[in-house]
Amino acid sequence: MASTTATTVGTTERSETLRAAAIALILGVSLVFLTGFAYSEVIHNAAHDTRHSLSFPCH
């Protein structure tokens, strides 16, 4: 029974880690894309260099 509990805890921790990584990835990609296509010059200019460093054309 102890090994079953340890396996469940390990699986839960891995699942939570993967979920957090997926959320961070989605948030990061969303910020890069949404700020790059924003109409505000200030937001666009702030994201401009980052987008080009990631090889993402914005013009």
Phi, psi and omega per residue, in radians:
M1 nan -0.567 -3.128
A2 -1.151 -0.664 -3.139
S3 -1.203 -0.578 3.097
T4 -1.138 -0.734 3.123
T5 -1.134 -0.744 3.136
A6 -1.117 -0.690 3.115
T7 -1.149 -0.724 3.127
T8 -1.117 -0.748 3.139
V9 -1.129 -0.771 3.113
G10 -1.079 -0.716 3.129
T11 -1.175 -0.702 3.125
T12 -1.125 -0.764 3.137
E13 -1.107 -0.749 3.134
R14 -1.128 -0.714 3.126
S15 -1.090 -0.759 3.123
E16 -1.155 -0.661 3.113
T17 -1.146 -0.775 3.111
L18 -1.129 -0.675 3.119
R19 -1.124 -0.775 3.121
A20 -1.115 -0.699 3.115
A21 -1.137 -0.713 3.132
A22 -1.141 -0.725 3.113
I23 -1.126 -0.753 3.120
A24 -1.099 -0.723 3.121
L25 -1.112 -0.813 3.135
I26 -1.096 -0.755 3.124
L27 -1.106 -0.783 -3.131
G28 -1.107 -0.821 3.133
V29 -1.120 -0.703 3.116
S30 -1.077 -0.755 3.135
L31 -1.104 -0.737 -3.141
V32 -1.111 -0.816 -3.095
F33 -1.253 -0.781 -3.080
L34 -1.191 -0.714 3.124
T35 -1.252 -0.523 3.120
G36 -1.188 -0.561 -3.135
F37 -1.736 0.162 3.138
A38 -1.230 2.668 3.137
Y39 -1.401 -0.449 -3.109
S40 -1.174 2.203 3.138
E41 -1.089 -0.658 -3.100
V42 -1.133 -0.790 3.141
I43 -1.167 -0.742 -3.136
H44 -1.095 -0.790 -3.126
N45 -1.155 -0.586 3.116
A46 -1.162 -0.620 -3.111
A47 -1.576 -0.212 -2.998
H48 -1.012 -0.908 -3.103
D49 -1.137 -0.660 3.131
T50 -1.121 -0.748 -3.136
R51 -1.095 -0.749 3.128
H52 -1.206 -0.577 3.105
S53 -1.192 -0.401 3.074
L54 -1.592 0.131 -3.128
S55 1.090 0.613 3.117
F56 -1.887 1.919 -3.133
P57 -1.262 2.482 -3.129
C58 -2.188 0.096 3.112
H59 -2.256 nan nan
